[in-house]
């Protein structure tokens, strides 16, 4: 007796997302581990400290909170005049994405001694409210949001 019911897939795909097509507007680079976040640059010196100071002055477009205190900056390094900034967004569909990335790149490029900017948008680790600094939490509370 035969059956028209298909049997189990002889070669099931162990990773159902392995054939997924990535979004063309997203760079899926791996970032640092979440245990080192939030990054604030408090131990930075020299030109690297200058870059941290510059990005500290950038506020989120939707609320008056530094993007550093929101935990969006995962790291800054400077080598041979090239400033590398790893950052994320609160979510991948952020409507202010282009504006914020442009602002960070321009701000870092304006730091004396920076010749080139390598702005890397990363999604790993995923941003969470745990990455907001204590100052960021206070600023958000003052703005009328509590986390």
C-alpha positions, 0 to 999 in steps of 0.5 A, a space after each residue: 500500500 502506497 501513500 501520497 503523504 510525503 515522508 520526513 525531509 531526507 536532508 533537513 536544513 539545521 539552520 532555517 535562516 541559512 538561505 535568508 537574504 540579508 537586507 541590502 541596507 544593513 551591514 551585519 558585522 559582529 560587534 564586541 561582547 555585551 559584557 563590555 557595554 555600555 562603552 563610554 571611553 572613560 579610559 581613552 586618552 589622546 586623540 581617541 579621547 577627543 573622538 569620544 568627547 565629540 560623539 558624546 556631544 551628539 544627541 539622539 534626534 528624538 530625545 535630548 540624550 547623548 548617543 553615548 549615554 544611550 549605549 549606541 556607541 560600542 567602541 572607538 579606536 584611532 590608528 594612524 589618523 583613522 578613527 574607527 567607530 562601532 555603533 548600533 541603533 535602537 532597532 534596525 528600522 530606525 527612521 533617523 538612521 541615515 541622519 544619525 550615521 551622517 552626523 556621527 561621521 561628520 562629527 568624528 571627521 571634524 576632530 583635529 587629527 582625524 584624517 579618515 572615519 570608518 563608521 561601522 554599524 553593527 547589530 551584534 550584540 543587539 542593543 537593549 535598555 541595559 546598555 543605557 548608562 546611569 546618566 542616560 537613564 537620568 536624562 531619559 527620566 528628565 525627558 519623561 521616559 523611565 526605563 
